[in-house]
Amino acid sequence: MRPAHLLVLALPWMLACDPSPAQLPHLAAASVTTTPIDTGRTIGARFAPPAGFVRVPVAAGSFGAYLRALPLKPAGSPVHLFNGELKGRQDVHAAVVDLSVGTSDLQQCADAVMRLRAEHLYAQQAFDRITFHFTNGFEAGFQRWAKGDRIKVNGNRADWKLREMPVSFTHENLLSYLKIVFTYAGSLSLQKELDKSTPPDLGATDLQPGDVFIRSGSPGHAMIVVDAAHHPDGRTAFLLAQSYMPAQEIHVVRNPDNPELGAWFMLNDGSELRTPEWTFRWSDRRRW
């Protein structure tokens, strides 16, 4: 569990994605049994866009291209928690991303978004861009961690300790770095970061893979757009992925209100974005 004795730095744990029952839209039983399941092993291969829609173009090496190529577990795989147990609700997901969840209760909602962002940048060897802020504002960068410095937390204060470990840019060390990020960052700090990077003129219809729907608070939640498609009439369809509480495998979610769409959601369809376990305002969308 995340340290409960820290006041501000413990906020990510207290602000985790654990909604009240009123915030949980439940899936109709038909949506679990009538949606056809493809056997493709990536998001792009498994989820064909709705009829008449064409996937939005993404540049090679971009975050959107990375998300569209995320590997998936075999069709029909259940979602597991960090401890190996099954998630209580298995009617939420349309596919499970084939990415480790770890053995601690850390990689929850906002953490999963940060994990995907970090994995993309790591694959691009953009080590200097892998950086996240703790809830108290401390900036934790992977490049400094990889060069051997380590972070010491004392109460609400975090500081770097110089050259504590050998230089290592391995993927194993990236996961070690992310464990401390997940411990002391969360939806509150991530939303502050995304508030700074989101263009002020982000259009209501300009949705892209990599966009994040996020609501910080107690509770809070974050979900990431992993693919999108446009229709000639101006409509936009998109796929969403999440982790949840307790920490669990990242998964693509089903559309609870329109099961005939499978996992695809329609931008600005209705007054709110209703997902299986959370409801967002459309204005909750942010961009890296």
Secondary structure, 3 states (H helix, E strand, C coil): CCCCCCCCCCHHHHCCCCCCHHHCCCCCCHHHHCCCCCCCCEHHHHCCCCCCCEECCCCCCCHHHHHHCCEECCCCCCCEECCCCECCCCCCEEEEECCCCCCCCCCCHHHHHHHHHHHHHHHCCCHHHCEEECCCCCEEEHHHHHCCCEEEEECCEEEEECCCCCCCCCHHHHHHHHHHHHHHCCHHHHHHHHHHHCCCCCCCCCCCCCCEEEECCCCCEEEEEEEEEECCCCCEEEEEEECCCCCECCEEECCCCCHHHCCCEECCCCCCEECCCCEECHHHEECC
